[in-house]
């Protein structure tokens, strides 16, 4: 292991060189680095977060890996449609018009509340679109890839 660590050398005035790290020091450093890397890898594996299921009960019959693939495909399909542009664009347009028209009449904190009021329905509509797409994809899955839990 000590050979994997770059051991710098110090050059003396007479031209000779002397290693800055001994073999034992280089080995200790490499072992510490490898241990930290292993620990970080275990942490990453433990913290794996499942994507949200959007309340789609039809996903219960699929294996976890297939569930992730279906949810990912549904989110990509919905996000690539013009409906998402409307779901996000309409609240932004309404917010922009309201801020432009009532800029001096509204208090500063009103803009934040207005964003919440406008975007909460948009988020709910988007979740509904994703759930409907998940159900459509789950219905079109072949029976051979399904697994009962």
C-alpha positions in Angstrom: 0.0 0.0 0.0 2.9 2.4 0.7 3.7 2.4 -3.0 0.3 4.0 -3.9 1.0 7.2 -2.0 3.2 9.7 -3.7 6.2 10.2 -1.5 7.8 13.5 -2.1 11.5 13.9 -1.7 13.4 16.8 -0.2 16.5 17.9 -2.1 19.5 18.9 0.0 22.1 21.5 -1.0 24.6 18.8 -2.1 22.1 17.4 -4.6 21.1 14.4 -2.6 17.4 13.7 -1.8 15.7 12.5 1.3 12.1 11.2 1.4 9.7 13.4 3.3 7.6 10.4 4.4 8.9 7.1 5.7 7.4 3.9 4.4 5.4 3.5 7.6 4.0 7.0 7.5 3.0 6.6 3.8 1.3 3.3 4.7 -0.6 4.8 7.6 -1.8 7.7 5.5 -3.0 5.4 2.7 -4.8 3.2 5.2 -6.5 6.2 6.7 -7.6 7.4 3.3 -8.9 4.0 2.3 -10.8 3.7 5.6 -12.4 7.1 5.1 -13.4 6.2 1.6 -15.0 2.9 2.7 -16.9 4.7 5.5 -18.2 7.3 3.0 -19.3 4.6 0.6 -21.2 2.8 3.4 -22.9 6.1 4.4 -23.9 6.7 0.8 -25.4 3.2 0.5 -27.3 3.6 3.7 -28.8 6.9 2.8 -30.4 5.8 -0.4 -33.8 7.6 -0.6 -36.7 6.0 -2.4 -38.5 8.3 -4.9 -42.0 9.4 -3.8 -44.8 7.1 -4.9 -47.3 9.9 -5.4 -50.0 7.8 -3.7 -50.2 5.3 -6.6 -51.3 2.1 -5.0 -50.8 0.2 -8.2 -47.0 0.2 -7.6 -47.3 -2.2 -4.6 -47.3 -5.2 -7.0 -43.9 -4.3 -8.5 -40.4 -5.0 -7.2 -38.7 -2.0 -5.7 -36.3 -1.5 -8.7 -39.1 -1.6 -11.1 -41.1 0.9 -9.0 -38.2 3.3 -9.2 -38.0 2.9 -12.9 -41.8 3.5 -13.4 -41.9 6.6 -11.2 -38.8 8.0 -12.9 -40.4 7.4 -16.3 -43.7 8.9 -15.2 -42.0 12.1 -13.9 -39.9 12.4 -17.1 -43.0 12.0 -19.3 -45.1 14.5 -17.3 -42.2 17.0 -17.1 -41.8 16.9 -20.9 -45.4 17.8 -21.7 -46.9 21.1 -22.4 -49.2 20.6 -19.4 -46.3 21.2 -17.0 -45.5 24.4 -18.8 -49.1 25.5 -18.1 -49.0 24.3 -14.5 -45.9 26.4 -13.8 -46.3 29.2 -16.4 -49.8 30.3 -15.4 -49.0 30.9 -11.7 -45.8 32.7 -12.7 -47.7 34.9 -15.1 -50.4 35.7 -12.5 -47.7 36.5 -10.0 -45.9 38.7 -12.4 -49.0 40.6 -13.4 -50.0 41.1 -9.7 -46.6 42.3 -8.8 -46.5 44.7 -11.7 -50.0 46.1 -11.1 -49.9 46.4 -7.3 -46.2 47.0 -6.7 -46.6 50.0 -4.5 -49.9 49.0 -2.9 -48.8 45.6 -1.5 -46.7 45.0 1.6 -43.3 43.2 1.0 -44.4 39.9 2.6 -47.5 39.7 0.5 -45.4 38.4 -2.5 -44.3 35.3 -0.6 -47.9 34.5 0.5 -49.1 35.0 -3.0 -46.5 32.6 -4.4 -47.6 30.0 -2.0 -51.3 30.5 -2.9 -50.5 30.3 -6.6 -48.1 27.4 -6.5 -49.8 25.0 -4.1 -52.6 24.2 -6.6 -49.9 23.9 -9.3 -48.0 21.4 -7.2 -51.2 19.4 -6.5 -52.1 19.4 -10.2 -48.5 18.2 -11.1 -48.7 15.4 -8.5 -52.1 14.3 -10.0 -50.6 14.3 -13.5 -47.7 12.2 -12.3 -50.0 9.7 -10.4 -52.1 9.3 -13.6 -49.0 8.7 -15.7 -47.8 6.1 -13.1 -51.1 4.3 -13.3 -51.0 4.3 -17.1 -47.4 2.9 -17.1 -48.3 0.3 -14.5 -51.3 -0.8 -16.4 -49.2 -1.3 -19.6 -46.5 -3.4 -17.8 -46.4 -7.0 -18.8 -47.5 -9.5 -16.2 -44.1 -11.3 -16.3 -42.4 -8.3 -14.6 -44.8 -8.1 -11.8 -44.1 -9.5 -8.3 -46.5 -9.8 -5.5 -45.2 -8.6 -2.1 
